Amino acid sequence: MSKKCDICGKGPMVSLSVKRTGSKLRSGKKRYITGKSKRRQYPNIQKIKANIAGSVKTVRVCTSCLKGGKVRKVV
């Protein structure tokens, strides 16, 4: 299954997961970075029935396109 939006093409991004050591409760003590590893962030994709070009189709759409009104949900 594709993790891309059919409307805007938004797909997975790569970001860093940062590991830190040290107490965050005591003031004045620093938190040191001990490691970084790559991770993937996926968009919030919803599978909906939408009216596209006059016919009802099932599409995968990100929630920002749904909230932005780029796609109308068929009820």
C-alpha positions in Angstrom: 0.0 0.0 0.0 1.3 3.4 -1.0 1.8 5.9 1.8 1.3 8.9 -0.5 -1.6 11.3 -0.8 -3.4 10.9 -4.1 -4.2 14.6 -4.2 -1.1 16.5 -3.1 1.5 13.8 -3.3 2.7 14.1 0.3 4.8 11.1 1.3 7.1 9.9 4.1 9.8 12.2 5.4 13.2 11.3 7.1 14.0 12.9 10.4 16.3 12.2 13.3 15.5 10.5 16.6 17.7 12.2 19.2 18.8 10.3 22.3 19.7 12.4 25.3 21.2 11.8 28.8 21.0 13.8 31.9 18.3 14.9 34.3 15.7 17.4 33.0 14.4 18.1 36.5 17.5 19.8 38.0 18.1 23.3 36.9 21.5 24.1 35.6 22.4 20.5 34.5 22.7 20.1 30.7 21.2 17.3 28.7 23.8 15.8 26.4 23.1 14.2 23.1 24.4 10.6 23.1 23.2 9.4 19.7 21.1 10.2 16.6 19.4 7.7 14.4 17.3 8.2 11.3 13.5 7.5 11.4 10.6 7.9 9.0 7.6 10.1 9.6 4.5 9.1 7.7 1.7 11.5 6.8 -1.8 10.9 8.2 -3.4 9.1 5.3 -7.1 8.3 5.3 -8.9 5.9 2.9 -12.1 7.6 1.8 -14.8 7.5 -0.9 -14.7 10.8 -2.8 -16.5 12.2 -5.8 -13.8 12.6 -8.5 -14.7 13.7 -12.0 -18.4 12.8 -11.5 -17.8 9.3 -10.2 -17.3 7.8 -6.7 -13.8 6.4 -6.2 -11.8 5.2 -3.2 -8.7 7.4 -2.7 -6.0 7.8 -0.1 -6.0 11.4 1.1 -4.0 13.2 3.8 -5.9 14.9 6.5 -4.6 18.4 5.5 -6.3 18.0 2.1 -9.5 16.9 3.7 -9.5 19.8 6.1 -8.5 22.2 3.3 -11.5 21.3 1.2 -9.5 19.9 -1.7 -11.7 16.7 -1.6 -15.3 16.2 -0.8 -16.2 13.0 1.2 -19.2 11.0 -0.1 -21.6 10.2 2.7 
